[in-house]
């Protein structure tokens, strides 16, 4: 089982909707959201010694 899920998306409304959805499906999993890749990366680096099982959803937009 997962310990936490991390959402990284620059659209805060998407983060709120996804957090509510995940909390309904997986109420025992901690959900953290970040509005930039840099903030998410800082958090991930800070917890690199943690033994938490973590799933990361990253919004990637490729603009040509």
C-alpha positions, 0 to 999 in steps of 0.5 A: 500500500502507498504511504503518500501521493504527490501531485505536481501541476501548475493548475491549482484547480486540477490539484484540488479536484484530484486531491478530493478524488484520491482522498475518496478512493484512498482515504488512508493515503496522504496527498500532497500537491505542489504548483510547480516542479521546483517545489515538488522536487525540493520536497522530494529531495527533503524526503529522500531518506524516508522509507515512504512508498510514494507515487508522483503524478507530474503534469508535463506540457510539451510546447513546440 
